[in-house]
């Protein structure tokens, strides 16, 4: 696979996900060690508030990330999956539509958590 940083390329994996395959490219990252200091941060993970971040530094702006969109997405997924499973005949537990629904939900959750982690690292 062509890449601009071939010397740092560690491995390439093809991972099956629901009804498709995902190519994961893994690079080796240089480690940066931080010197110990007096800056302390606290992160509180929850459901309604996905993440609350604060610090002991006076110029730090506290961060609060809403977790309710994830709850809403999960509730929609559970309702829709139950409806689709009730339409299945026999002992079938899954179908193409259920797998697609699961994949879309997982992608939305991954995207939301990625955006939340990006916001917390900018602060």
C-alpha distance (Angstrom), angle and dihedral (degrees) to the residues before:
residue distance angle dihedral
X1 . . .
X2 3.83 . .
X3 3.77 114.2 .
X4 3.79 136.2 166.5
X5 3.80 94.0 -131.3
X6 3.79 100.6 45.3
X7 3.80 93.7 152.1
X8 3.82 90.6 62.8
X9 3.81 95.8 44.7
X10 3.81 108.6 120.8
X11 3.81 103.8 174.1
X12 3.78 146.0 -29.5
X13 3.80 120.2 -135.9
X14 3.79 131.3 -169.6
X15 3.80 107.3 -150.4
X16 3.82 123.6 -170.8
X17 3.82 112.1 -130.9
X18 3.82 119.6 -175.9
X19 3.80 102.1 -64.1
X20 3.81 101.1 -10.1
X21 3.80 142.7 45.5
X22 3.81 126.2 -110.8
X23 3.80 123.5 -154.0
X24 3.80 112.0 -142.5
X25 3.80 117.7 -164.6
X26 3.81 113.7 -162.2
X27 3.80 122.2 -161.3
X28 3.77 129.1 -169.3
X29 3.77 110.6 -113.9
X30 3.77 124.8 -153.4
X31 3.78 112.6 -118.5
X32 3.77 119.2 -124.2
X33 3.77 115.3 -162.3
X34 3.78 117.3 -151.8
X35 3.75 122.7 -143.3
X36 3.82 114.1 -120.3
X37 3.80 113.9 -99.3
X38 3.78 141.2 161.5
X39 3.80 96.8 -95.6
X40 3.79 110.5 115.4
X41 3.81 127.7 -178.4
X42 3.79 128.8 -169.8
X43 3.81 124.9 -154.7
X44 3.80 120.9 -166.5
X45 3.80 113.7 -165.7
X46 3.78 119.0 -157.9
X47 3.79 146.0 145.5
X48 3.82 107.6 -106.7
X49 3.80 90.3 31.1
X50 3.78 102.9 36.7
X51 3.79 92.9 -164.5
X52 3.79 135.7 3.0
X53 3.81 114.3 -170.5
X54 3.79 126.6 -171.4
X55 3.79 137.7 158.0
X56 3.79 141.6 -160.8
X57 3.82 91.2 -117.5
X58 3.83 115.1 104.3
X59 3.82 94.7 -140.1
X60 3.83 94.0 50.5
X61 3.81 114.9 111.8
X62 3.84 110.8 -141.8
X63 3.78 115.6 -124.3
X64 3.79 128.4 -145.3
X65 3.83 119.7 -174.6
X66 3.79 119.0 -164.3
X67 3.81 115.5 -123.7
X68 3.80 97.7 -174.7
X69 3.83 94.9 93.2
X70 3.81 88.2 61.1
X71 3.80 90.9 49.6
X72 3.79 90.0 49.7
X73 3.79 92.4 48.0
X74 3.80 91.4 49.7
X75 3.81 92.1 47.8
X76 3.82 90.7 51.5
X77 3.81 90.1 48.0
X78 3.82 92.8 50.8
X79 3.81 92.9 48.4
X80 3.79 93.8 46.2
X81 3.81 93.2 45.5
X82 3.82 91.4 50.4
X83 3.81 89.9 50.8
X84 3.81 92.6 49.0
X85 3.82 92.7 45.8
X86 3.79 90.7 52.1
X87 3.82 88.4 58.0
X88 3.81 93.4 54.5
X89 3.77 118.1 103.4
X90 3.79 125.1 -132.5
X91 3.79 120.9 -9.9
X92 3.80 95.8 -31.5
X93 3.78 113.7 137.4
X94 3.79 100.3 -175.4
X95 3.78 143.1 27.6
X96 3.79 139.1 -176.8
X97 3.82 91.1 -90.5
X98 3.81 92.7 50.4
X99 3.81 91.3 49.3
X100 3.81 90.4 49.1
X101 3.82 91.0 47.9
X102 3.82 90.0 50.3
X103 3.80 92.7 48.4
X104 3.82 92.6 49.4
X105 3.80 91.8 48.0
X106 3.81 92.3 49.0
X107 3.80 91.4 49.3
X108 3.81 91.8 50.3
X109 3.81 91.6 48.9
X110 3.82 91.7 48.1
X111 3.81 90.2 49.2
X112 3.82 93.7 48.8
X113 3.81 92.8 48.0
X114 3.81 91.0 46.7
X115 3.81 90.9 52.1
X116 3.81 90.9 46.8
X117 3.80 92.2 50.9
X118 3.82 90.2 47.8
X119 3.80 90.4 52.8
X120 3.78 92.3 49.7
X121 3.82 92.6 50.2
X122 3.83 92.6 51.2
X123 3.78 92.6 58.0
